[in-house]
Amino acid sequence: MRVLHFFKTYLPETVGGIEQVIYQLCQSTGAHGVENEVLTLSADPRPAQLTVGNHRVHRAKLDLQLASTGFSYSALGRLKALAAQADIVHYHFPWPFMDLLHLAAGIDKPYVVSYHSDIVRQKQLLRLYRPLMRRFLDKAGRIIAASPNYLETSEVLQHYRDKVEVIPYGLDKAAFPVPGAQRLQYWAERCGPRFFLFVGVMRYYKGLHVLLEAARGANYPIVIVGCGPLEQELLAQAKVLGLNHLHFVGRVDEDDKAALLQLCTAFVFPSHLRSEAFGISLLEAAMFGKPMVSCEIGTGTSFINQSGETGWTVPPADAPALRAALDMLWDNPQQAAEMGRRAEQRYWQLFTAERMGAQMTGVYRQLLAH
């Protein structure tokens, strides 16, 4: 069985949540006999083909970027040619240009749509795009949601409830690096024996400004990994608030991230808007057996983090509630450790890459059978 995945960005050029999901899908379904290929856009598509993991990646030239949507003149021909060789096309939503290319290419192969997120921010553009989106989703053989929470709270998915299947994102823990003693010692000396950890891109929906407000007057270290468009604004806010116990460490490699996940006391994920549809970083924390603090925003974050069981969920953009949850984990280390153990158990039950791969392969086979 040959499957073609299509999304606007992919490894190794960009590293994000959806890219990681596509990679894990390709790796895990490959173990079930699926031959995967990925078509994506690149500002510099040289080479035009390369291998990532166990699958081939094709790159078309990115010609224009508008409202987070990439456009490419050459992608139409590449999609048409590659889809002709595939049994199933697997699209990764949202990306309006993808819907347009699918219709323009006249592709008659069965297709699956992974519905990663509603369109949250571009409300005006959504009104223009909605007829094309509906036509694209109407013809999909299956639509995949990553959590039952998102299915219940998405107006779009409610419209297609009869063909939506919930397949949670999965990670392969064996593929994560095991940090050495020297690296662990470096971060333990830099951050202290106990600390909270955040990992992610500093974007508008991550709620980091709320975390900084919640941290005012606290005496526990908080380590913030990542960078992004709000970095300077957050650094300035931390300075005004006098948050000397915050450590902004910027981007780190996978070995350092694994070391920080292994060492941290708990993981804080203050995303406060529905643009955070799942939270791969939150899932990584669960995989490492860490208790979590996150916000109730009706998405997959609360499917990963079960309040009172694996950590605490608080109302979005509520600094006092966030502070109270952090205090509870910090002041009750035995309870926090037990929550971390339950988080890891939940990972093994629901969120492994092997489980995701087996479920997605089943969807592919059902689609071909019909």
Buried (B, 14 or more C-beta within 10 A) or exposed (E): BEBBBBBBBBBEBBBEBBBBBBBBBBBBBBEBEBBBBBBBBBEEBEEEEBEBBBBBBBBBBBEEEEEEBBBBEBBBEBBBEBBEEBBBBBBBBBBBBBBBBBEEBEBEBBBBBBBBBBBBBBEEBBEEBEEBBBEBBEEBBBBBBBBEBBBEBBEBBEEBEEEBBBBBBBBBBEEBEEBEEEBBEBBBEEBBEBBBBBBBBBBBBBBBBBBBBBBEEBEBBBBBBBBBEBBEEBBEBBEEBEBEBBBBBEEBEEBBBBBBBBBBBBBBBBBBBBBBBBBBBBBBBBBBBBBBBBBBBBBBBBBBBBBEBBBBBBEBBBBEBBBBBBEBBBEEEEEBBBBBBBBBBBBEEBBBBBBBBBBBBBBBBEBEEE
